[in-house]
Amino acid sequence: MILWFEKFKKIDWFLFFPSLLLTVLGLSVIYSSSFYTSDFLNFKKQAIFLVIGLALMVILSFIDWRILRDNAYILAILYAFSLLALLGLLIFAPNIRGIQSWYKIGLISIGPIEFTKIVLVLLLAKYFSTRHVEVYRIRHILISGLYVAIPTILILLQPEVGSVIILVLLWIGVLLVSGIKIKHFLILCLLGLVLLSLSWQFFLKDYHKARIMSFIAPSLAPLETGWNQAQAIIAIGSGGLIGQGSNNTQTRYGFLPAVQTDFVFSGVAEQFGLAGVIILLACFFLIIWRLVKISLISQSNFPRLFSAGLAIIIIVQASINIAMNLGLLPVIGIPLPLVSYGGSSLLATLAGIGIAQSMEQNL
């Protein structure tokens, strides 16, 4: 009991409280948007997932992270289970708006993609932690790319383009942190451009293309695909300095679509104004700062690469989501970490932060 109390005192509160505050901001928007349908089920489920996620984060921070580094079988099992879960989506998952990304179990939807992201961070950290001085070899780039490519293909078949982008950027980010040569990085960028061209022709669905075209030329579909971003910008502007509070018309009366998920940032801006946006960005800054600090002070490569990889996921997802809300990027369905509605995303992110805290406590 004394040992657990000592561990509890070592919790990094600069990671804990910003994570908690971000989820509270998200819960507030989910609650406000629930008035439009008079259905508060999502709010209740997210609150329950928050309690479970915080408990999971604390428990994982108490467990020695070296168990993951020193037992390759654990990572192999986690990776295999992730692939099976992704494959199962193509068979058992219901088709929701043209995407098969969630298992439906009663009132709960489970998305294995979010947990796969954390597993891949662990796997890449493990792979490059023992090959750090050989990262310049092409075969290590190809093998690590294969680890990422298999789940990426399974996700692309659903099709869930947003998560594919996150996984690819995660892989490239970890390669950069590991010390990839510049010429190899440029070759990867060139291949990426080729794959993007092929994706437009063979992989992207019509609604994906419509979203991109509405971003390039919003006037083409002002009442269809361009409607969401237009309403999001209106919501952000109407928030002013301190927000509209409970009188947030765009959120409360259903003018802003997908406010609980894709456009939750706009909901925060409308309800809490510029002050709320500054708090939200400050929370993300604190989380990224602590993860980068853990990476820099780590005495071995595994925690260094894992913390950096987790920071990359959060930075990329938050940046893309906020840019979508501001109309700077097309809408591709990427949630705002810890803020958007979604139990799987919330649990996976808090679990990753818990593992990072364990690394900080047991350097």
N, C-alpha and C positions, 0 to 999 in steps of 0.2 A: 504494500500500500504506500509506504514511504517512497519507494522507487518510482511509482507512477506519479506521485505528487511532485517529485523532483523533475520528472520529464515534463509534466504539465507546466511547470514554471519556465521551461526552456522554449515553449512555443513562441514562434516569431509572430508577435502581435501586429507587426507591419505587413504581414501576409494575411493574418486572420481577420482583422477588422476591416480592411479595404474589401476583402472578398465578401464579408457579411454585408457591408454597406451597399455594394453593387447589387446583391440579391434583393436587398430591401427596396432599392430603387425600382428594380424590375417588378417586384411584388406589388408595389404601389400602382404602377401602370396597369398591371394585369387586373388589379382590383377595380380601378376606374373604368377600364374597358368592359368589364363584366356587367356594368349597369345597362349597357345597350341591349343585351340579350337576357338580362336578369338571371344569368347562369354563372355562378361563382365556383363551379367545380374546378376549373383550371387553377384558380387562385388557391383553393384548398389543397390541391395536389402539389402545386409548387411549394407551398409552405411546408408540407410534409417532407417533400424531397430535400428542402433546405435543412431541416432538422437532421435527416438521415445523412446528408452530405457533410454537414459540419462534424457529426460524430465520426464519419468515415475518415475525414481529413485528420482529426485528432488521433484516431487509432493508428492510422498509417504513419503519422509522425512519431509514434512511440515504437514502431517496428524498425529494426535495424535494416537499412537499405542494402547492406552488403549481402543479404540473403538473395536478392535479385541479381546482384553482380556475380556472385560465386556459384550460382546454381543455374546453369544454362538450360536444364530441363524445365524449370519453371517458366522461363521466357518462351521456350519452344511450345509448351502446352498452351500458354496464353495466346501465342501467335496462331497455332492450329485451331484453337477454339474460336478466335476472331474470324478466321477464314471460313469455318463451318457456319458461323452465325451469319456472315455476309452472304454465303451461298444459299443458306436457308431462306433468306429474304426473297430470293427470286422464285421460290417455290411456295412458301407459306404466307408471306406478307401480303396484306390487302393493298390494292392499287388506290392510292390517295392522290388525287390531282395528277395522275400520270406517273407517279413515283412509288416504288416499293422499297421503302427505307425503314419501316417500323413493324415490329411484331405487335399485334393487338391482343392483349390479355385482359379481358374484362374492360375496365375503365382506364387501364394503363397501356400506354404505347412505349415500347422499348426499342431504342435505336442503337444497334451495335456499332455503328460507324464512329460514334463519339468515343467509345471505349477502345476501338481499334487505333485511334489516333494516339492515345497514351501508350498502348502496347508497342506501336511502331517507334515511338520516342525511346522506350526502354530497349527495344531490339537494336535500333541504330546506335544507341549509346554503348551497348554491349559489344556490337560488332567493331566499331571504330576505336573503342577504348583499348583493345588489344592489337590494333593495327594502325595506331596513330602515326607512326613514323613511315608507314608504307602507303598512306592515303594517296600518294601520287601515282600509284600503280592503277592502270586502267581496270584490271580485274576486280579490284575492291570497289571501284565506282559501279561497275556492272553488277556485282553480286548484291551490293546494298540496294541498287536500283531495282533488282529483281524482287527483293523483299518488299519493296514499296509497290512495285508494278502489279503483283498478284492481287492484293486487296483493292488497288486502284481500278483494275479492270472489272472486278466484281461490283464495285460501286458505280462504275460508269454504265454497267448494264442495267442499273435500276431505273432510270439513270439519275444520278445525283451529282451534277457537275460541280457545284460549290465545294463539296467535300473532296472531290478529285483535285481541285486547285490547291486546297489546303495541304493535302498529302504531298503533292509535288513540290510545293514551296517549302514544306518541312524538310524533305529530303535534300533539296538544294541548300537550305540554310544550314543543316547539320554538316553537309560536305564543306561548306565555307568555313564553319567553325573548326572543322577537323583539319583544315589546311590544304584544300584542293588547289591544284595549279590553275593559274589564270587561264591558260590556253584550254584546259579541259573544261573550265567553267564557261568559256565563250562557245565551245563546241556544244555544250549542253543547251545553252541559250538558243543557238541556231537550230538544233534539233527540236527544241520546244516550239519555235515559230513554225516549223514544218508540221508538227503534230497539231498545232492550233488550226492550220489551214485544212488539214485532213479532217479534223473534228467538225469543222463547219460543214463539210461536204457529206460526211458519213455518220457522225455520232450525234450531233446536236438535233434535238427535236424542234418542231416548228415553233413551240412556245418559247424555247430558249432563244431562237433567232429573232422572234418578235420582241423579246425583252431587250436584246442588244440593239435592234433597229430603232426601238422607241427611245433608247438612251441617246443614240446618235441623232435621231430626228424626232423629238417628242411630238411635233405637230402631226406626225403620221397617224398617231392613235391616242389623242388626248383623253378620250373617254374609255380606253381599253388598257393596254399595257403601260401607257404613260400616266395613267390616273394615279397610281399608287405613289409614285415619286412626287407628283405635283401636290398631292395632299400632305405628304411627309414634309415638304418644304414649307407649306402653309402652317403646319403644326409647329414647326421649329420657330418660324417667324412670330407666331402669335404668342409664344411663351414670354417674350420680353426679357426683362432682367431677373425677375423673381418668379415667373410662371403664373399660370392661371389657377393653380391649386385644384380643388375639386370641381371647378367650373370649366374644366378643359373640354371644350366643345368637340374638337376633332376626335379625341379619344373616347370620351364618354358617350357620344351620340353616333358612333360608328362611321364617321366620315373617313377616318384613316384605316384602311384595310391592313390586316396582318400586324396590328399594333402590338400584339403580345409576342411576336416572333421577329420577323424581318425588320419591322419599323418601330421597335421598342425604344430606340434612341430618340426618335421624333416624339414619342410619348413622354419620355423623361424631359425633353426640352420644353414641351408644351406645359407640362404640369409643374416643373420646377424652374423653368427659365434658364437664363445664362448661368445663374448660380448653381443650378443642378448639373448642368453640363460640365462646369468647372470641377465640381465635386466628383463626377463620374470619371472625367479624364485624370484627375489627381489620383483616384483609387487605382486606375489601371497603371499609372506611372509608378506608384508605390509597389505594386505587385511585380511589374517588370524590373524595377530597380532591385528589389530583393532577390529575384531569380537570377539576374545578371551578377549580383554580388556573390550569391552562392556559387555560381559557375566560376567566378574569378578566384575565389578563395579556396576552391576545392583542390585537394592535394593529389587527386587521381582523375583520370579521364572520364570514367563512367559518370560520376555525379556532375562533372563539368559539362559533359555533352547532354545529359538528361535535362539539367536546369536550363541550358541554352535552348534545347529543343522545345521544352514547354513554353519558354518565353516567346519563341518564334511562333508557335501555334496561337498564343493569345494575341500577340501583336498583329499577326496577319488577319485573324478573324475579326478583331476589333476594328482594325483599319478599314477592311473591306466593308464591314457592316455600316460603319459610320459614313464612309464614302458613298455607299448606296443611298443612305438617308439624305445626304446632301446633294444627291443627283450627280456626283462625280464619277460613279461607276454604275453599270447596269445592275438590275436586281437579279442576284443569282442564288438567293436563299441561304445565306450564311448567317447564323445566329450571333448575337452579341454575347460573348462569354460571360457567364454568371448573371446576366441581366435578362436575356430572352427567355420566354417560357420553354420548358423542355427538361424533364427530369434526367434524361440520359446525359445531356450536355452538362447539366449542373453537377451531377454525381461524378462524371469523368473528370471535369476540371478541378473540382475540390479534391478528388483522389490524387490527381497529379500534383497539386499544391501540397498535399499531405506527404507524399513521397519526397518532394523537394525539402520539406521541413525536416524530415528524418535525416536527409543528407546534411543539412545544416547543423543538426544536433550531434551527428556522429561523423564528423570530418576526420 
